[in-house]
Amino acid sequence: MAKKLLIGLGVVVALFAVLMYAAVSDTGSPKTAALARVKLDYTWEKAGFDNVMIANFTVRNPTKYRIKDLEITCNHFAPSGTEIDKNVRTIYESVAPGGTRRFNKFNMGLILGQVKSSSCNITDLVVEDSTPASARGRPKTSR
């Protein structure tokens, strides 16, 4: 009987620890949720003297938050597969909740001539207002 009680108590303590960890972790923050769910599609080409990356980005925001100031990081690879370069740029525009925006001919800057392929991701963003649009209601006006 005492053994079952100790096992039961151990399970309760373990569940409590898991719940406390989940409560204090920031995985539920609007920014973390947006970074996990926002999707980036892109195409790119070399311009200039084959040393400038010009990209077309499509950002899909399935979250309930308006996002802005999207930091995009592109890692560049040589024909051998070795990562040889990286560019980071910020698109200072916003994407509505549930919205999609396309950013054409975005200049990602100089790249090495040996770049054969690139991998781009949204690495940071700003949640414009963490209150869902449905909860904000109509703005108050002063008279």
DSSP file (Angstrom, degrees, kcal/mol; ACC not computed):
  #  RESIDUE AA STRUCTURE BP1 BP2  ACC     N-H-->O    O-->H-N    N-H-->O    O-->H-N    TCO  KAPPA ALPHA  PHI   PSI    X-CA   Y-CA   Z-CA
    1    1 A M     >        0   0    0      0, 0.0     4,-2.1     0, 0.0     5,-0.1   0.000 360.0 360.0 360.0 -46.3    0.0    0.0    0.0
    2    2 A A  H  >  +     0   0    0      1,-0.2     4,-2.3     2,-0.2     5,-0.2   0.861 360.0  55.0 -64.4 -35.3    2.8    2.4    0.9
    3    3 A K  H  > S+     0   0    0      2,-0.2     4,-2.2     1,-0.2    -1,-0.2   0.915 108.7  47.0 -65.1 -43.3    4.6    1.5   -2.3
    4    4 A K  H  > S+     0   0    0      1,-0.2     4,-2.6     2,-0.2    -1,-0.2   0.879 111.2  52.6 -64.8 -38.2    1.6    2.4   -4.4
    5    5 A L  H  X S+     0   0    0     -4,-2.1     4,-2.4     2,-0.2    -2,-0.2   0.906 109.6  48.1 -64.8 -42.0    1.1    5.6   -2.5
    6    6 A L  H  X S+     0   0    0     -4,-2.3     4,-2.4     2,-0.2    -2,-0.2   0.897 112.2  49.0 -65.1 -40.5    4.8    6.6   -3.2
    7    7 A I  H  X S+     0   0    0     -4,-2.2     4,-2.2     2,-0.2    -2,-0.2   0.929 112.6  48.2 -64.3 -44.6    4.5    5.8   -6.9
    8    8 A G  H  X S+     0   0    0     -4,-2.6     4,-2.1     1,-0.2    -2,-0.2   0.902 111.6  49.4 -61.4 -42.2    1.3    7.8   -7.1
    9    9 A L  H  X S+     0   0    0     -4,-2.4     4,-2.5     1,-0.2    -1,-0.2   0.889 109.4  52.7 -64.2 -39.9    2.9   10.7   -5.3
   10   10 A G  H  X S+     0   0    0     -4,-2.4     4,-2.4     2,-0.2    -2,-0.2   0.897 108.8  49.7 -62.2 -41.2    5.9   10.5   -7.7
   11   11 A V  H  X S+     0   0    0     -4,-2.2     4,-2.6     2,-0.2    -2,-0.2   0.914 110.9  49.5 -64.3 -42.8    3.5   10.7  -10.7
   12   12 A V  H  X S+     0   0    0     -4,-2.1     4,-2.5     2,-0.2    -2,-0.2   0.922 111.5  48.5 -62.7 -44.6    1.7   13.7   -9.2
   13   13 A V  H  X S+     0   0    0     -4,-2.5     4,-2.4     2,-0.2    -1,-0.2   0.909 111.8  49.9 -62.8 -41.9    5.0   15.5   -8.6
   14   14 A A  H  X S+     0   0    0     -4,-2.4     4,-2.3     2,-0.2    -2,-0.2   0.921 111.7  47.6 -63.6 -44.1    6.3   14.7  -12.1
   15   15 A L  H  X S+     0   0    0     -4,-2.6     4,-2.5     1,-0.2    -2,-0.2   0.907 111.1  51.7 -62.9 -41.7    3.0   16.0  -13.6
   16   16 A F  H  X S+     0   0    0     -4,-2.5     4,-2.4     1,-0.2    -2,-0.2   0.917 109.5  50.0 -60.5 -43.5    3.2   19.2  -11.5
   17   17 A A  H  X S+     0   0    0     -4,-2.4     4,-2.3     2,-0.2    -2,-0.2   0.910 111.0  48.9 -62.3 -43.2    6.8   19.8  -12.7
   18   18 A V  H  X S+     0   0    0     -4,-2.3     4,-2.4     1,-0.2    -2,-0.2   0.927 112.3  48.3 -63.2 -45.0    5.8   19.4  -16.3
   19   19 A L  H  X S+     0   0    0     -4,-2.5     4,-1.9     1,-0.2    -2,-0.2   0.888 111.6  49.5 -64.1 -39.6    2.9   21.8  -15.9
   20   20 A M  H  X S+     0   0    0     -4,-2.4     4,-1.8     2,-0.2    -1,-0.2   0.901 110.4  50.4 -66.3 -40.6    5.1   24.3  -14.2
   21   21 A Y  H  X S+     0   0    0     -4,-2.3     4,-1.4     1,-0.2    -2,-0.2   0.929 111.5  48.2 -61.9 -44.8    7.7   24.1  -16.9
   22   22 A A  H  < S+     0   0    0     -4,-2.4    -1,-0.2     1,-0.2    -2,-0.2   0.860 109.6  54.0 -64.1 -35.3    5.1   24.6  -19.6
   23   23 A A  H  < S+     0   0    0     -4,-1.9    -1,-0.2     1,-0.2    -2,-0.2   0.850 114.7  38.3 -69.3 -34.7    3.6   27.6  -17.7
   24   24 A V  H  < S+     0   0    0     -4,-1.8    -1,-0.2    -3,-0.1    -2,-0.2   0.601  95.0  97.1 -95.1 -11.3    6.9   29.5  -17.4
   25   25 A S  S >< S-     0   0    0     -4,-1.4     3,-0.5    -5,-0.2    -3,-0.0  -0.418  73.9-132.4 -75.4 156.4    8.3   28.6  -20.9
   26   26 A D  G >  S+     0   0    0      1,-0.2     3,-1.9     2,-0.1     6,-0.3   0.198  76.1 109.9 -94.9  17.4    7.8   31.2  -23.6
   27   27 A T  G 3  S+     0   0    0      1,-0.3    -1,-0.2    -5,-0.2    -5,-0.0   0.720  77.1  55.0 -65.6 -17.8    6.6   28.7  -26.2
   28   28 A G  G <  S+     0   0    0     -3,-0.5    -1,-0.3    -6,-0.2    -2,-0.1   0.387  80.6 118.2 -94.7   4.3    3.1   30.2  -25.9
   29   29 A S  S <> S-     0   0    0     -3,-1.9     4,-2.6     1,-0.1     5,-0.2  -0.367  74.0-120.7 -70.3 150.4    4.2   33.8  -26.7
   30   30 A P  H  > S+     0   0    0      0, 0.0     4,-2.6     0, 0.0     5,-0.2   0.882 112.8  51.8 -57.5 -39.3    2.8   35.4  -29.8
   31   31 A K  H  > S+     0   0    0      2,-0.2     4,-2.8     1,-0.2     5,-0.2   0.934 111.0  46.1 -65.3 -45.5    6.2   35.9  -31.3
   32   32 A T  H  > S+     0   0    0     -6,-0.3     4,-1.9     1,-0.2    -1,-0.2   0.910 113.9  49.4 -62.9 -42.3    7.2   32.3  -30.8
   33   33 A A  H  X S+     0   0    0     -4,-2.6     4,-1.5     2,-0.2    -2,-0.2   0.916 112.3  47.8 -62.9 -43.0    3.9   31.1  -32.2
   34   34 A A  H  X S+     0   0    0     -4,-2.6     4,-2.8    -5,-0.2     3,-0.3   0.933 110.5  50.5 -65.1 -45.8    4.3   33.4  -35.3
   35   35 A L  H  < S+     0   0    0     -4,-2.8    -1,-0.2     1,-0.2    -2,-0.2   0.866 112.4  48.7 -60.2 -35.1    7.8   32.3  -36.0
   36   36 A A  H  < S+     0   0    0     -4,-1.9    -1,-0.2    -5,-0.2    -2,-0.2   0.807 121.7  32.1 -74.4 -28.9    6.8   28.6  -35.8
   37   37 A R  H  < S+     0   0    0     -4,-1.5    -2,-0.2    -3,-0.3    -3,-0.2   0.709  88.7 101.2-106.9 -22.9    3.8   29.0  -38.1
   38   38 A V     <  -     0   0    0     -4,-2.8     2,-0.4    -5,-0.2    23,-0.2  -0.430  60.7-147.2 -67.9 137.6    4.6   31.7  -40.6
   39   39 A K  E     -A   60   0A   0     21,-2.3    21,-2.4    -2,-0.1     2,-0.5  -0.850   9.5-160.2-111.8 142.6    5.7   30.3  -44.0
   40   40 A L  E     -A   59   0A   0     -2,-0.4     2,-0.4    19,-0.2    19,-0.2  -0.983   8.6-179.9-123.4 122.3    8.2   31.7  -46.5
   41   41 A D  E     +A   58   0A   0     17,-2.5    17,-2.9    -2,-0.5     2,-0.3  -0.912  17.2 169.1-112.8 148.2    8.3   30.7  -50.2
   42   42 A Y  E     -A   57   0A   0     -2,-0.4     2,-0.3    15,-0.2    15,-0.2  -0.999  28.5-165.1-156.8 155.3   10.9   32.2  -52.4
   43   43 A T  E     -A   56   0A   0     13,-1.6    13,-2.8    -2,-0.3     2,-0.3  -0.931  22.8-175.5-130.4 158.4   12.6   32.2  -55.8
   44   44 A W  E     -A   55   0A   0     -2,-0.3     2,-0.3    11,-0.2    11,-0.2  -0.983  11.7-171.2-152.3 163.4   15.9   34.1  -56.4
   45   45 A E  E     -A   54   0A   0      9,-2.1     9,-2.6    -2,-0.3     2,-0.4  -0.974  30.5-105.6-149.6 161.2   18.3   34.9  -59.1
   46   46 A K  E     +A   53   0A   0     -2,-0.3     2,-0.2     7,-0.2     7,-0.2  -0.733  41.2 175.9 -88.7 140.7   21.7   36.5  -59.5
   47   47 A A  E  >> +A   52   0A   0      5,-2.4     4,-1.5    -2,-0.4     5,-1.3  -0.684  46.2  32.7-130.9-174.2   21.9   40.0  -60.8
   48   48 A G  T  45S-     0   0    0      1,-0.2     2,-0.1    -2,-0.2    -2,-0.0  -0.491 135.9 -18.4  65.4-127.0   24.5   42.7  -61.4
   49   49 A F  T  45S-     0   0    0     -2,-0.3    -1,-0.2     0, 0.0    -2,-0.0  -0.317 112.5 -77.5-102.7  46.7   27.7   40.8  -62.4
   50   50 A D  T  45S+     0   0    0     -3,-0.5    -2,-0.2     2,-0.1     3,-0.0   0.806 119.1  97.6  60.5  32.9   26.3   37.6  -60.9
   51   51 A N  T  <5 +     0   0    0     -4,-1.5    60,-2.4     1,-0.1     2,-0.4   0.246  61.0  76.9-132.9  13.6   27.1   38.9  -57.4
   52   52 A V  E   < -AB  47 110A   0     -5,-1.3    -5,-2.4    58,-0.3     2,-0.6  -0.992  68.1-139.9-126.7 132.7   23.8   40.3  -56.2
   53   53 A M  E     -AB  46 109A   0     56,-2.7    55,-2.9    -2,-0.4    56,-0.6  -0.825  17.5-174.2 -94.1 120.9   20.9   38.2  -54.9
   54   54 A I  E     -AB  45 107A   0     -9,-2.6    -9,-2.1    -2,-0.6     2,-0.3  -0.971  13.4-172.5-113.1 123.7   17.4   39.4  -56.0
   55   55 A A  E     -AB  44 106A   0     51,-2.8    51,-3.3    -2,-0.5     2,-0.5  -0.857  26.0-148.2-122.3 151.3   14.6   37.4  -54.4
   56   56 A N  E     -A   43   0A   0    -13,-2.8   -13,-1.6    -2,-0.3     2,-0.4  -0.980  27.9-167.6-112.4 115.3   10.8   37.1  -54.7
   57   57 A F  E     -AB  42 103A   0     46,-2.7    46,-3.3    -2,-0.5     2,-0.5  -0.855  15.2-166.8-109.3 139.2    9.4   36.3  -51.3
   58   58 A T  E     -AB  41 102A   0    -17,-2.9   -17,-2.5    -2,-0.4     2,-0.5  -0.991  11.0-164.4-120.7 121.8    5.9   35.2  -50.4
   59   59 A V  E     -AB  40 101A   0     42,-3.0    42,-2.3    -2,-0.5     2,-0.5  -0.924   2.6-165.1-111.1 123.8    5.0   35.3  -46.7
   60   60 A R  E     -AB  39 100A   0    -21,-2.4   -21,-2.3    -2,-0.5    40,-0.2  -0.941   0.5-167.0-109.1 124.6    1.9   33.4  -45.4
   61   61 A N        +     0   0    0     38,-3.1    37,-1.5    -2,-0.5    38,-0.4  -0.833  15.1 169.2-113.9  91.8    0.7   34.4  -42.0
   62   62 A P        +     0   0    0      0, 0.0    -1,-0.1     0, 0.0   -24,-0.1   0.459  49.9 101.0 -81.5   2.0   -1.8   31.8  -40.7
   63   63 A T  S    S-     0   0    0      2,-0.2    35,-0.9    33,-0.1    36,-0.1  -0.201  82.7-118.4 -81.6 175.0   -1.7   33.3  -37.2
   64   64 A K  S    S+     0   0    0     33,-0.2    69,-0.8    34,-0.1     2,-0.4   0.244  88.4  87.2 -93.6  11.3   -4.2   35.6  -35.5
   65   65 A Y  S    S-     0   0    0     67,-0.1     2,-0.4    31,-0.1    33,-0.2  -0.874  78.3-123.1-116.2 144.6   -1.5   38.3  -35.1
   66   66 A R        -     0   0    0     63,-0.5    62,-2.5    -2,-0.4    63,-0.6  -0.714  35.3-162.4 -78.7 131.4   -0.3   41.1  -37.4
   67   67 A I  E     +CD  95 127B   0     28,-2.2    28,-2.8    -2,-0.4     2,-0.3  -0.841  13.9 168.2-117.3 155.3    3.4   40.7  -38.0
   68   68 A K  E     +CD  94 126B   0     58,-2.5    58,-2.6    -2,-0.3    26,-0.2  -0.925  47.8  46.2-152.4 175.0    6.0   43.1  -39.3
   69   69 A D  E     -     0   0B   0     24,-1.1     2,-0.6    -2,-0.3    23,-0.2   0.945  69.5-160.0  49.7  63.8    9.7   43.8  -39.7
   70   70 A L  E     -C   91   0B   0     21,-1.8    21,-2.7    23,-0.3     2,-0.6  -0.643   6.1-150.7 -81.4 115.9   10.5   40.3  -41.1
   71   71 A E  E     -CD  90 124B   0     53,-2.8    52,-2.5    -2,-0.6    53,-1.1  -0.783  14.6-166.0 -87.1 122.4   14.2   39.3  -40.8
   72   72 A I  E     -CD  89 122B   0     17,-3.4    17,-2.3    -2,-0.6     2,-0.5  -0.940   5.3-164.7-114.3 128.5   15.1   36.9  -43.5
   73   73 A T  E     -CD  88 121B   0     48,-2.7    48,-2.2    -2,-0.5     2,-0.5  -0.951   2.4-167.7-112.8 126.9   18.4   35.0  -43.4
   74   74 A C  E     -CD  87 120B   0     13,-3.0    13,-2.5    -2,-0.5     2,-0.4  -0.967   5.4-158.6-115.8 121.1   19.6   33.3  -46.6
   75   75 A N  E     -CD  86 119B   0     44,-2.8    44,-2.5    -2,-0.5     2,-0.4  -0.829  14.3-148.5 -95.9 135.9   22.5   30.8  -46.3
   76   76 A H  E     -CD  85 118B   0      9,-2.9     8,-2.4    -2,-0.4     9,-1.3  -0.850   9.2-160.0-114.2 142.4   24.4   30.2  -49.6
   77   77 A F  E     -CD  83 117B   0     40,-3.0    39,-3.3    -2,-0.4    40,-1.6  -0.925  12.6-131.4-126.1 143.5   26.0   27.0  -50.8
   78   78 A A    >   -     0   0    0      4,-2.7     3,-2.1    -2,-0.4    37,-0.1  -0.308  43.7 -93.7 -78.5 169.7   28.8   26.2  -53.3
   79   79 A P  T 3  S+     0   0    0      0, 0.0    -1,-0.1     0, 0.0    36,-0.1   0.777 127.5  60.4 -56.7 -25.7   28.3   23.5  -55.9
   80   80 A S  T 3  S-     0   0    0      2,-0.1     3,-0.1     1,-0.0    -3,-0.0   0.617 119.9-110.0 -76.4 -12.3   30.1   21.1  -53.4
   81   81 A G  S <  S+     0   0    0     -3,-2.1     2,-0.3     1,-0.3    -1,-0.0   0.350  72.8 139.4  97.5  -5.5   27.3   21.7  -50.8
   82   82 A T        -     0   0    0      1,-0.1    -4,-2.7    -5,-0.1     2,-0.5  -0.552  58.9-119.7 -74.9 133.2   29.6   23.7  -48.5
   83   83 A E  E     +C   77   0B   0     -2,-0.3    -6,-0.3    -6,-0.2     3,-0.1  -0.621  42.8 164.1 -72.1 124.1   28.0   26.8  -46.9
   84   84 A I  E     +     0   0B   0     -8,-2.4     2,-0.3    -2,-0.5    -7,-0.2   0.510  53.7  12.8-121.5  -9.4   30.1   29.7  -48.1
   85   85 A D  E     -C   76   0B   0     -9,-1.3    -9,-2.9    27,-0.0     2,-0.3  -0.980  52.3-160.4-161.9 166.0   28.1   32.9  -47.5
   86   86 A K  E     -C   75   0B   0     -2,-0.3     2,-0.4   -11,-0.2   -11,-0.2  -0.969   2.8-163.7-156.6 140.7   25.0   34.3  -45.7
   87   87 A N  E     -C   74   0B   0    -13,-2.5   -13,-3.0    -2,-0.3     2,-0.4  -0.981   2.1-167.7-126.7 141.7   22.9   37.4  -46.0
   88   88 A V  E     +C   73   0B   0     -2,-0.4     2,-0.3   -15,-0.2   -15,-0.2  -0.995  16.5 162.4-129.1 125.7   20.4   38.8  -43.5
   89   89 A R  E     -C   72   0B   0    -17,-2.3   -17,-3.4    -2,-0.4     2,-0.5  -0.959  28.3-133.5-138.9 156.9   18.0   41.6  -44.5
   90   90 A T  E     -C   71   0B   0     -2,-0.3     2,-0.8   -19,-0.2   -19,-0.2  -0.947   6.5-148.2-115.3 131.9   14.8   42.9  -42.9
   91   91 A I  E     -C   70   0B   0    -21,-2.7     2,-1.8    -2,-0.5   -21,-1.8  -0.880  12.3-153.5 -94.9 111.1   11.6   43.6  -44.8
   92   92 A Y  E     +     0   0B   0     -2,-0.8     2,-0.3   -23,-0.2    -1,-0.0  -0.462  59.0  99.1 -88.7  66.4   10.0   46.6  -43.1
   93   93 A E  E     -     0   0B   0     -2,-1.8   -24,-1.1   -23,-0.0   -23,-0.3  -0.852  65.6-120.8-137.5 170.6    6.4   45.8  -44.1
   94   94 A S  E     -C   68   0B   0     -2,-0.3     2,-0.4   -26,-0.2   -26,-0.3  -0.852   8.5-151.0-119.7 157.8    3.5   44.1  -42.3
   95   95 A V  E     -C   67   0B   0    -28,-2.8   -28,-2.2    -2,-0.3     3,-0.1  -0.996  24.4-126.3-127.5 125.7    1.4   41.0  -43.0
   96   96 A A    >   -     0   0    0     -2,-0.4     3,-2.3   -30,-0.2   -35,-0.2  -0.208  39.3 -81.9 -68.3 157.9   -2.2   40.8  -41.7
   97   97 A P  T 3  S+     0   0    0      0, 0.0   -33,-0.2     0, 0.0    -1,-0.2  -0.416 120.5   6.5 -58.7 130.7   -3.5   38.0  -39.6
   98   98 A G  T 3  S+     0   0    0    -37,-1.5     2,-0.1   -35,-0.9    -2,-0.1   0.570 111.7 128.0  71.6   8.7   -4.4   35.1  -42.0
   99   99 A G    <   -     0   0    0     -3,-2.3   -38,-3.1   -38,-0.4     2,-0.4  -0.420  50.7-145.7 -99.1 170.0   -2.9   37.1  -44.8
  100  100 A T  E     -B   60   0A   0    -40,-0.2     2,-0.4    -2,-0.1   -40,-0.2  -0.998  14.8-173.8-132.2 135.0   -0.4   36.6  -47.6
  101  101 A R  E     -B   59   0A   0    -42,-2.3   -42,-3.0    -2,-0.4     2,-0.4  -0.980  11.1-151.3-130.0 144.7    2.0   39.2  -49.0
  102  102 A R  E     -B   58   0A   0     -2,-0.4     2,-0.6   -44,-0.2   -44,-0.2  -0.951   3.9-165.7-115.3 134.4    4.4   39.0  -51.9
  103  103 A F  E     -B   57   0A   0    -46,-3.3   -46,-2.7    -2,-0.4     3,-0.5  -0.933  16.7-160.9-121.0 104.6    7.7   41.0  -52.0
  104  104 A N  E     +     0   0A   0     -2,-0.6   -48,-0.2   -48,-0.2   -49,-0.1  -0.589  63.0   4.0 -92.5 147.2    9.1   41.0  -55.5
  105  105 A K  E    S+     0   0A   0     -2,-0.2     2,-0.5     1,-0.2    -1,-0.2   0.867  77.7 177.9  52.3  45.7   12.6   41.9  -56.6
  106  106 A F  E     -B   55   0A   0    -51,-3.3   -51,-2.8    -3,-0.5     2,-0.7  -0.688  27.9-130.0 -81.8 125.4   13.9   42.3  -53.0
  107  107 A N  E     -B   54   0A   0     -2,-0.5   -53,-0.2   -53,-0.2     3,-0.1  -0.660  25.9-179.9 -81.5 111.1   17.6   43.0  -52.9
  108  108 A M  E     -     0   0A   0    -55,-2.9    -1,-0.2    -2,-0.7   -54,-0.1   0.437  44.1-121.6 -90.1  -0.6   19.3   40.6  -50.5
  109  109 A G  E     -B   53   0A   0    -56,-0.6   -56,-2.7   -22,-0.1    -1,-0.3  -0.410  51.9 -12.5  97.3-170.6   22.7   42.2  -51.2
  110  110 A L  E     -B   52   0A   0    -58,-0.2     2,-0.3    -2,-0.1   -58,-0.3  -0.384  57.0-177.6 -71.8 142.1   26.1   40.9  -52.5
  111  111 A I        -     0   0    0    -60,-2.4     2,-0.1    -2,-0.1   -26,-0.0  -0.932  34.4 -91.9-133.0 160.2   26.8   37.2  -52.7
  112  112 A L    >   -     0   0    0     -2,-0.3     3,-1.6     1,-0.1   -28,-0.1  -0.410  32.3-122.8 -70.2 147.8   29.9   35.2  -53.7
  113  113 A G  T 3  S+     0   0    0      1,-0.3    -1,-0.1    -2,-0.1   -61,-0.0   0.743 107.9  62.3 -63.5 -24.5   30.1   34.3  -57.4
  114  114 A Q  T 3  S+     0   0    0    -30,-0.1    -1,-0.3   -36,-0.0     2,-0.2   0.473  71.6 125.3 -83.0  -0.8   30.4   30.6  -56.5
  115  115 A V    <   +     0   0    0     -3,-1.6   -37,-0.2     1,-0.2     3,-0.1  -0.412  26.2 167.5 -63.3 126.3   26.9   30.4  -54.9
  116  116 A K        +     0   0    0    -39,-3.3     2,-0.3     1,-0.4   -38,-0.2   0.695  63.1  10.7-109.3 -32.2   24.9   27.7  -56.5
  117  117 A S  E     -D   77   0B   0    -40,-1.6   -40,-3.0     2,-0.0    -1,-0.4  -0.967  61.5-157.3-146.4 161.0   22.0   27.4  -54.1
  118  118 A S  E     -D   76   0B   0     -2,-0.3     2,-0.4   -42,-0.2   -42,-0.2  -0.978   8.1-153.1-141.0 152.3   20.4   29.2  -51.2
  119  119 A S  E     -D   75   0B   0    -44,-2.5   -44,-2.8    -2,-0.3     2,-0.4  -0.989  19.2-168.3-126.6 120.3   18.2   28.4  -48.3
  120  120 A C  E     +D   74   0B   0     -2,-0.4     2,-0.3   -46,-0.2   -46,-0.2  -0.889  10.0 168.5-116.3 141.9   16.1   31.3  -46.9
  121  121 A N  E     -D   73   0B   0    -48,-2.2   -48,-2.7    -2,-0.4     2,-0.7  -0.979  41.4-109.1-144.0 153.6   14.1   31.4  -43.6
  122  122 A I  E     +D   72   0B   0     -2,-0.3   -50,-0.2   -50,-0.2     3,-0.1  -0.796  38.3 174.4 -81.6 117.8   12.3   34.0  -41.5
  123  123 A T  E     +     0   0B   0    -52,-2.5     2,-0.3    -2,-0.7   -51,-0.2   0.545  60.4   8.4-106.7 -10.8   14.6   34.2  -38.5
  124  124 A D  E     +D   71   0B   0    -53,-1.1   -53,-2.8     2,-0.0     2,-0.3  -0.974  60.5 165.8-162.3 158.1   13.0   37.1  -36.6
  125  125 A L  E     -     0   0B   0     -2,-0.3     2,-0.4   -55,-0.2   -56,-0.2  -0.966  30.7-116.0-163.1 170.2    9.8   39.3  -36.7
  126  126 A V  E     -D   68   0B   0    -58,-2.6   -58,-2.5    -2,-0.3     2,-0.7  -0.972  18.0-138.3-118.2 131.4    7.8   41.7  -34.6
  127  127 A V  E     -D   67   0B   0     -2,-0.4     3,-0.3   -60,-0.2   -60,-0.2  -0.819  16.2-152.9 -86.3 116.6    4.3   41.0  -33.5
  128  128 A E  S    S-     0   0    0    -62,-2.5     2,-0.3    -2,-0.7    -1,-0.2   0.893  78.2  -1.5 -62.4 -43.4    2.6   44.3  -34.1
  129  129 A D        -     0   0    0    -63,-0.6   -63,-0.5    -3,-0.1    -1,-0.3  -0.918  60.5-153.4-149.4 119.9   -0.1   43.8  -31.4
  130  130 A S  S    S+     0   0    0     -2,-0.3    -2,-0.1    -3,-0.3   -66,-0.1   0.528  73.4  94.6 -76.8  -3.1   -0.3   40.6  -29.4
  131  131 A T  S    S-     0   0    0      1,-0.0     5,-0.1     2,-0.0    -2,-0.0  -0.790  87.5-115.0 -86.6 123.0   -4.0   41.2  -28.8
  132  132 A P    >>  -     0   0    0      0, 0.0     3,-1.4     0, 0.0     4,-1.0  -0.245  21.7-119.3 -55.6 144.9   -6.0   39.2  -31.4
  133  133 A A  H >> S+     0   0    0    -69,-0.8     4,-0.9     1,-0.3     3,-0.5   0.845 113.0  57.8 -55.6 -37.4   -7.9   41.5  -33.8
  134  134 A S  H 34 S+     0   0    0      1,-0.2    -1,-0.3     2,-0.2    -3,-0.0   0.775 107.4  47.7 -66.1 -25.9  -11.2   39.9  -32.7
  135  135 A A  H <4 S+     0   0    0     -3,-1.4    -1,-0.2     1,-0.2    -2,-0.2   0.654  99.9  66.8 -90.0 -16.6  -10.5   40.8  -29.0
  136  136 A R  H << S-     0   0    0     -4,-1.0    -2,-0.2    -3,-0.5    -1,-0.2   0.849  80.2-173.5 -74.6 -34.0   -9.5   44.5  -29.6
  137  137 A G     <  -     0   0    0     -4,-0.9    -1,-0.1     2,-0.0    -2,-0.1  -0.261  44.4 -22.4  70.5-162.6  -13.0   45.6  -30.8
  138  138 A R  S    S-     0   0    0      1,-0.1     2,-0.0    -2,-0.0     0, 0.0  -0.579  74.5-106.0 -83.1 143.6  -13.6   49.0  -32.1
  139  139 A P        -     0   0    0      0, 0.0     2,-0.3     0, 0.0    -1,-0.1  -0.376  35.7-113.7 -67.2 147.4  -11.2   51.8  -31.2
  140  140 A K        -     0   0    0     -2,-0.0     2,-0.4     1,-0.0     0, 0.0  -0.594  28.1-152.1 -80.9 141.7  -12.4   54.4  -28.7
  141  141 A T        -     0   0    0     -2,-0.3     2,-0.3     2,-0.0    -1,-0.0  -0.888   6.1-137.1-113.6 147.5  -12.9   57.9  -29.9
  142  142 A S              0   0    0     -2,-0.4     0, 0.0     1,-0.1     0, 0.0  -0.738 360.0 360.0-101.3 152.4  -12.7   61.0  -27.8
  143  143 A R              0   0    0     -2,-0.3    -1,-0.1     0, 0.0    -2,-0.0   0.360 360.0 360.0-117.9 360.0  -15.2   63.9  -28.0
